[in-house]
Amino acid sequence: MCARIVAVMPSSLHETLVEIFRVRPVLVAALLGGPLGQVLPRFEQVRVEPGELTDIAPTEYRADTVVTLSVGDEPVLAVVIEVQLRRDPDKRWTWPIYLTTLRGRLRCPAVLVVVCLDQAVATCCAAPIPLGHPGAMVAPLVLGPDRMPVVTDTDQAAATPELAVLSAIIHGADPRHRAVLDALPGALSAVDLDHAALYYDVVLTALPQAASRYLEALMTTSYEYQSDFARRYFSQGRAEGEAKGEAKAVLAFLDARGITVSDEVRARIVACTDLDQLDTWVRRAATATTSQDLFA
């Protein structure tokens, strides 16, 4: 009797994390040779391969992403990349199949890299998987918060934008690593507008409210006139009208800086439709000590 595993539609966060490795497969090699501590074979190119993995029986599996390191047309290392946002005991049965199937198909060594946003999930995924045969075991290479680089330099973020996005998603919630959010605009300015908008939205979604408001205010005040992405993105008012978007930015910046806003002041800001006035308030919010300083 044949069996098929049908994957549930991935969340937008899951799919964006997968997209990062599809867009920038060379990032896989950088992470393997860097924080994951692997010695890589000599290779000339990195490319994405089909994720469908069918073994000798009529059972079909799909990995999130498969990347190969190759010399010419000859693969020298295959990498299965799995994004794991929560614990899933079933993966301990399917992951070894991914590796052996890929190894048999491409006739080269294969490794498994698991990306986790939560340290508890990462620890669970890192547990070795015994296969039953003496000496046979799979030890997943897990990239969790403890191993994900903290990208705080704007130039580094621009040079490795997808790594900076991963860093912001994983570390941005930690007030000790707020600098990863400061560096994110550099990453967004280095990719095309569609991917910049996708990455920005998923980072906002992944962050807690205080951190997401900080990033939103940062993008509006610091990068709006430097980044094509920021200019075009915020000019749309984030689908709420340009004036309303600017008003939200004023309030978000005040909130992120811990400034109390009365109902009267909030109503005045929200009711304003003068873009020049709102722009002035956004700039004043960067240095204000009270909400009344906006109107000085």
Summary of the structure (lengths in Angstrom):
residues: 296
radius of gyration: 22.7
end to end distance: 76.3
largest distance: 76.4
contacts: 922
relative contact order: 0.08
helix: 51%
strand: 14%
